[in-house]
Amino acid sequence: MTEIRFYHLERQSQDQVLPTLLAKALDGGHRIVVKTADDSQTQRLNEYLWTYNPDSFLPHGSKKDGNAELQPIWLSSKDENPNNADVLIVTQGSNTAMSGDFSLCCEMLDGHDGEAIKAARGRWKEYKTAGHSVTYWQQGERGWEEKG
């Protein structure tokens, strides 16, 4: 079964959190697919990951760059796994039917968007019913806190 983690963003934006998650996954020897809502978000994220920190580098690519099999991080608006990743990160506003195809699936959600939270609750129930290991992480005053 897949380990599913929800990341409820309240104190930081997805752009602030995502590079840290990607770096931790890479450091752990994982390959990652980042699923975006559409091609324009994929392109924006591709550009952002080149410039977010001048002292850091996250090796990544998208269909624009090609060579998916060589990319440790693949950015896409499609449900796909062309780089043989074991981690899927689903960004805000996107959905996937492939969460069970990875060892770990992380879902990012905007903690200020009531509809996103409601939809996440529904997916939580579906994942639990399917037998996945599900955890919910929310940004608190001391950092990430696991919620029941």
C-alpha positions, -999 to 999 in steps of 0.1 A, spaced: 0 0 0 10 36 -5 19 60 22 -2 91 17 7 124 34 -14 155 33 4 188 38 -20 215 50 -3 248 42 -11 277 65 20 296 74 41 291 42 32 289 6 36 259 -16 65 276 -33 83 279 1 76 243 11 80 223 -21 118 228 -26 124 214 10 102 184 3 120 177 -30 154 181 -14 146 157 14 132 131 -11 163 134 -33 186 131 -2 167 99 6 175 84 -28 141 89 -42 129 99 -77 99 122 -78 70 132 -101 54 166 -93 19 167 -106 6 202 -114 -29 213 -124 -20 224 -159 9 231 -183 12 267 -173 18 257 -137 43 231 -148 62 258 -168 61 283 -139 73 256 -114 101 246 -138 113 282 -140 109 287 -102 130 257 -93 159 272 -113 158 305 -94 142 300 -59 176 299 -42 209 309 -58 228 286 -34 208 255 -42 201 232 -71 173 207 -76 178 186 -108 145 185 -126 129 186 -160 96 186 -178 84 177 -213 99 209 -225 133 196 -214 128 160 -225 149 130 -214 124 121 -187 142 89 -178 172 109 -168 154 134 -146 154 128 -108 124 152 -105 98 152 -133 73 180 -135 40 173 -153 4 182 -156 -3 146 -167 -8 115 -147 25 98 -157 57 83 -143 82 86 -171 112 88 -148 104 57 -128 97 77 -96 86 62 -63 74 95 -49 45 116 -62 38 151 -50 4 165 -60 4 203 -60 -25 225 -50 -53 224 -75 -43 192 -92 -57 157 -88 -43 122 -96 -56 88 -103 -21 73 -98 -15 78 -60 -15 40 -55 13 36 -81 40 51 -58 54 42 -24 47 77 -12 22 103 -23 22 138 -8 -8 160 -14 -3 198 -9 -34 218 0 -41 255 7 -52 257 43 -71 289 36 -93 273 9 -123 257 24 -132 238 -8 -97 223 -10 -99 212 26 -133 196 21 -121 178 -10 -90 166 9 -113 151 36 -131 131 10 -98 118 -5 -86 109 30 -116 87 35 -111 71 1 -74 64 9 -82 49 43 -110 27 29 -85 15 2 -61 5 30 -34 31 25 -14 45 54 -26 81 57 -12 110 77 -22 146 79 4 173 85 -5 209 94 17 239 98 17 251 134 37 275 155 65 250 160 66 237 124 48 207 110 24 189 134 8 156 127 -30 157 131 -54 128 137 
